[in-house]
């Protein structure tokens, strides 16, 4: 899975769901600094 816009609310929730389901995130894009990730 690739997540575009990973620091927004939808992107953050997507990462949480992916982790819960055990999905591999192989790439992500973020406009803001990565301290939120």
mmCIF file as gemmi writes it, N, C-alpha and C atoms, coordinates in Angstrom:
data_model
loop_
_atom_site.group_PDB
_atom_site.id
_atom_site.type_symbol
_atom_site.label_atom_id
_atom_site.label_alt_id
_atom_site.label_comp_id
_atom_site.label_asym_id
_atom_site.label_entity_id
_atom_site.label_seq_id
_atom_site.pdbx_PDB_ins_code
_atom_site.Cartn_x
_atom_site.Cartn_y
_atom_site.Cartn_z
_atom_site.occupancy
_atom_site.B_iso_or_equiv
_atom_site.pdbx_formal_charge
_atom_site.auth_seq_id
_atom_site.auth_asym_id
_atom_site.pdbx_PDB_model_num
ATOM 1 N N . UNK Axp A 1 ? 0.837 -1.161 0 1 0 ? 1 A 1
ATOM 2 C CA . UNK Axp A 1 ? 0 0 0 1 0 ? 1 A 1
ATOM 3 C C . UNK Axp A 1 ? 0.89 1.234 0 1 0 ? 1 A 1
ATOM 4 N N . UNK Axp A 2 ? 0.461 2.237 -0.722 1 0 ? 2 A 1
ATOM 5 C CA . UNK Axp A 2 ? 1.128 3.54 -0.726 1 0 ? 2 A 1
ATOM 6 C C . UNK Axp A 2 ? 0.112 4.556 -0.223 1 0 ? 2 A 1
ATOM 7 N N . UNK Axp A 3 ? 0.516 5.388 0.724 1 0 ? 3 A 1
ATOM 8 C CA . UNK Axp A 3 ? -0.375 6.398 1.293 1 0 ? 3 A 1
ATOM 9 C C . UNK Axp A 3 ? 0.13 7.769 0.87 1 0 ? 3 A 1
ATOM 10 N N . UNK Axp A 4 ? -0.727 8.517 0.189 1 0 ? 4 A 1
ATOM 11 C CA . UNK Axp A 4 ? -0.401 9.881 -0.223 1 0 ? 4 A 1
ATOM 12 C C . UNK Axp A 4 ? -1.124 10.835 0.712 1 0 ? 4 A 1
ATOM 13 N N . UNK Axp A 5 ? -0.4 11.751 1.31 1 0 ? 5 A 1
ATOM 14 C CA . UNK Axp A 5 ? -1.002 12.663 2.279 1 0 ? 5 A 1
ATOM 15 C C . UNK Axp A 5 ? -1.106 12.018 3.651 1 0 ? 5 A 1
ATOM 16 N N . UNK Axp A 6 ? 0 11.463 4.119 1 0 ? 6 A 1
ATOM 17 C CA . UNK Axp A 6 ? -0.006 10.636 5.323 1 0 ? 6 A 1
ATOM 18 C C . UNK Axp A 6 ? -0.116 11.414 6.624 1 0 ? 6 A 1
ATOM 19 N N . UNK Axp A 7 ? 0.034 12.738 6.625 1 0 ? 7 A 1
ATOM 20 C CA . UNK Axp A 7 ? 0.005 13.478 7.882 1 0 ? 7 A 1
ATOM 21 C C . UNK Axp A 7 ? -1.355 14.092 8.186 1 0 ? 7 A 1
ATOM 22 N N . UNK Axp A 8 ? -2.272 14.052 7.247 1 0 ? 8 A 1
ATOM 23 C CA . UNK Axp A 8 ? -3.621 14.559 7.508 1 0 ? 8 A 1
ATOM 24 C C . UNK Axp A 8 ? -4.435 13.555 8.305 1 0 ? 8 A 1
ATOM 25 N N . UNK Axp A 9 ? -5.654 13.934 8.655 1 0 ? 9 A 1
ATOM 26 C CA . UNK Axp A 9 ? -6.475 13.053 9.487 1 0 ? 9 A 1
ATOM 27 C C . UNK Axp A 9 ? -6.833 11.757 8.764 1 0 ? 9 A 1
ATOM 28 N N . UNK Axp A 10 ? -7.176 11.834 7.49 1 0 ? 10 A 1
ATOM 29 C CA . UNK Axp A 10 ? -7.516 10.627 6.739 1 0 ? 10 A 1
ATOM 30 C C . UNK Axp A 10 ? -6.284 9.746 6.556 1 0 ? 10 A 1
ATOM 31 N N . UNK Axp A 11 ? -5.151 10.359 6.253 1 0 ? 11 A 1
ATOM 32 C CA . UNK Axp A 11 ? -3.92 9.588 6.097 1 0 ? 11 A 1
ATOM 33 C C . UNK Axp A 11 ? -3.501 8.909 7.382 1 0 ? 11 A 1
ATOM 34 N N . UNK Axp A 12 ? -3.624 9.621 8.497 1 0 ? 12 A 1
ATOM 35 C CA . UNK Axp A 12 ? -3.279 9.041 9.799 1 0 ? 12 A 1
ATOM 36 C C . UNK Axp A 12 ? -4.185 7.864 10.124 1 0 ? 12 A 1
ATOM 37 N N . UNK Axp A 13 ? -5.472 8.024 9.859 1 0 ? 13 A 1
ATOM 38 C CA . UNK Axp A 13 ? -6.415 6.931 10.109 1 0 ? 13 A 1
ATOM 39 C C . UNK Axp A 13 ? -6.13 5.752 9.189 1 0 ? 13 A 1
ATOM 40 N N . UNK Axp A 14 ? -5.746 6.031 7.957 1 0 ? 14 A 1
ATOM 41 C CA . UNK Axp A 14 ? -5.402 4.967 7.019 1 0 ? 14 A 1
ATOM 42 C C . UNK Axp A 14 ? -4.215 4.164 7.525 1 0 ? 14 A 1
ATOM 43 N N . UNK Axp A 15 ? -3.202 4.844 8.053 1 0 ? 15 A 1
ATOM 44 C CA . UNK Axp A 15 ? -2.041 4.147 8.603 1 0 ? 15 A 1
ATOM 45 C C . UNK Axp A 15 ? -2.425 3.305 9.813 1 0 ? 15 A 1
ATOM 46 N N . UNK Axp A 16 ? -3.326 3.809 10.65 1 0 ? 16 A 1
ATOM 47 C CA . UNK Axp A 16 ? -3.787 3.047 11.806 1 0 ? 16 A 1
ATOM 48 C C . UNK Axp A 16 ? -4.526 1.787 11.372 1 0 ? 16 A 1
ATOM 49 N N . UNK Axp A 17 ? -5.406 1.907 10.385 1 0 ? 17 A 1
ATOM 50 C CA . UNK Axp A 17 ? -6.155 0.754 9.891 1 0 ? 17 A 1
ATOM 51 C C . UNK Axp A 17 ? -5.211 -0.255 9.246 1 0 ? 17 A 1
ATOM 52 N N . UNK Axp A 18 ? -4.253 0.223 8.461 1 0 ? 18 A 1
ATOM 53 C CA . UNK Axp A 18 ? -3.289 -0.671 7.823 1 0 ? 18 A 1
ATOM 54 C C . UNK Axp A 18 ? -2.509 -1.449 8.875 1 0 ? 18 A 1
ATOM 55 N N . UNK Axp A 19 ? -2.089 -0.777 9.933 1 0 ? 19 A 1
ATOM 56 C CA . UNK Axp A 19 ? -1.362 -1.453 11.009 1 0 ? 19 A 1
ATOM 57 C C . UNK Axp A 19 ? -2.253 -2.481 11.692 1 0 ? 19 A 1
ATOM 58 N N . UNK Axp A 20 ? -3.494 -2.122 11.945 1 0 ? 20 A 1
ATOM 59 C CA . UNK Axp A 20 ? -4.439 -3.032 12.604 1 0 ? 20 A 1
ATOM 60 C C . UNK Axp A 20 ? -4.684 -4.285 11.767 1 0 ? 20 A 1
ATOM 61 N N . UNK Axp A 21 ? -4.751 -4.108 10.444 1 0 ? 21 A 1
ATOM 62 C CA . UNK Axp A 21 ? -5.006 -5.233 9.541 1 0 ? 21 A 1
ATOM 63 C C . UNK Axp A 21 ? -3.741 -5.984 9.152 1 0 ? 21 A 1
ATOM 64 N N . UNK Axp A 22 ? -2.593 -5.476 9.569 1 0 ? 22 A 1
ATOM 65 C CA . UNK Axp A 22 ? -1.33 -6.131 9.238 1 0 ? 22 A 1
ATOM 66 C C . UNK Axp A 22 ? -0.888 -5.912 7.804 1 0 ? 22 A 1
ATOM 67 N N . UNK Axp A 23 ? -1.347 -4.832 7.187 1 0 ? 23 A 1
ATOM 68 C CA . UNK Axp A 23 ? -0.971 -4.529 5.807 1 0 ? 23 A 1
ATOM 69 C C . UNK Axp A 23 ? 0.39 -3.844 5.77 1 0 ? 23 A 1
ATOM 70 N N . UNK Axp A 24 ? 1.142 -4.124 4.729 1 0 ? 24 A 1
ATOM 71 C CA . UNK Axp A 24 ? 2.444 -3.49 4.541 1 0 ? 24 A 1
ATOM 72 C C . UNK Axp A 24 ? 2.273 -2.156 3.827 1 0 ? 24 A 1
ATOM 73 N N . UNK Axp A 25 ? 2.8 -1.1 4.416 1 0 ? 25 A 1
ATOM 74 C CA . UNK Axp A 25 ? 2.851 0.206 3.758 1 0 ? 25 A 1
ATOM 75 C C . UNK Axp A 25 ? 4.247 0.32 3.177 1 0 ? 25 A 1
ATOM 76 N N . UNK Axp A 26 ? 4.337 0.354 1.856 1 0 ? 26 A 1
ATOM 77 C CA . UNK Axp A 26 ? 5.64 0.349 1.188 1 0 ? 26 A 1
ATOM 78 C C . UNK Axp A 26 ? 6.081 1.739 0.753 1 0 ? 26 A 1
ATOM 79 N N . UNK Axp A 27 ? 5.184 2.715 0.876 1 0 ? 27 A 1
ATOM 80 C CA . UNK Axp A 27 ? 5.551 4.079 0.53 1 0 ? 27 A 1
ATOM 81 C C . UNK Axp A 27 ? 4.529 5.052 1.063 1 0 ? 27 A 1
ATOM 82 N N . UNK Axp A 28 ? 4.989 6.261 1.321 1 0 ? 28 A 1
ATOM 83 C CA . UNK Axp A 28 ? 4.066 7.305 1.739 1 0 ? 28 A 1
ATOM 84 C C . UNK Axp A 28 ? 4.619 8.656 1.349 1 0 ? 28 A 1
ATOM 85 N N . UNK Axp A 29 ? 3.723 9.619 1.243 1 0 ? 29 A 1
ATOM 86 C CA . UNK Axp A 29 ? 4.107 10.991 0.926 1 0 ? 29 A 1
ATOM 87 C C . UNK Axp A 29 ? 3.493 11.902 1.973 1 0 ? 29 A 1
ATOM 88 N N . UNK Axp A 30 ? 4.259 12.918 2.351 1 0 ? 30 A 1
ATOM 89 C CA . UNK Axp A 30 ? 3.779 13.859 3.359 1 0 ? 30 A 1
ATOM 90 C C . UNK Axp A 30 ? 4.298 15.249 3.03 1 0 ? 30 A 1
ATOM 91 N N . UNK Axp A 31 ? 3.415 16.217 3.087 1 0 ? 31 A 1
ATOM 92 C CA . UNK Axp A 31 ? 3.825 17.602 2.84 1 0 ? 31 A 1
ATOM 93 C C . UNK Axp A 31 ? 4.446 18.205 4.093 1 0 ? 31 A 1
ATOM 94 N N . UNK Axp A 32 ? 3.85 17.913 5.241 1 0 ? 32 A 1
ATOM 95 C CA . UNK Axp A 32 ? 4.334 18.434 6.517 1 0 ? 32 A 1
ATOM 96 C C . UNK Axp A 32 ? 5.488 17.574 7.031 1 0 ? 32 A 1
ATOM 97 N N . UNK Axp A 33 ? 6.224 18.073 8.031 1 0 ? 33 A 1
ATOM 98 C CA . UNK Axp A 33 ? 7.313 17.289 8.617 1 0 ? 33 A 1
ATOM 99 C C . UNK Axp A 33 ? 6.824 15.94 9.137 1 0 ? 33 A 1
ATOM 100 N N . UNK Axp A 34 ? 7.702 14.981 9.12 1 0 ? 34 A 1
ATOM 101 C CA . UNK Axp A 34 ? 7.35 13.619 9.49 1 0 ? 34 A 1
ATOM 102 C C . UNK Axp A 34 ? 7.224 13.353 10.967 1 0 ? 34 A 1
ATOM 103 N N . UNK Axp A 35 ? 7.281 14.39 11.824 1 0 ? 35 A 1
ATOM 104 C CA . UNK Axp A 35 ? 7.175 14.133 13.259 1 0 ? 35 A 1
ATOM 105 C C . UNK Axp A 35 ? 5.801 13.61 13.656 1 0 ? 35 A 1
ATOM 106 N N . UNK Axp A 36 ? 4.832 13.749 12.794 1 0 ? 36 A 1
ATOM 107 C CA . UNK Axp A 36 ? 3.492 13.215 13.071 1 0 ? 36 A 1
ATOM 108 C C . UNK Axp A 36 ? 3.401 11.723 12.776 1 0 ? 36 A 1
ATOM 109 N N . UNK Axp A 37 ? 4.351 11.199 12.039 1 0 ? 37 A 1
ATOM 110 C CA . UNK Axp A 37 ? 4.257 9.796 11.611 1 0 ? 37 A 1
ATOM 111 C C . UNK Axp A 37 ? 4.769 8.849 12.654 1 0 ? 37 A 1
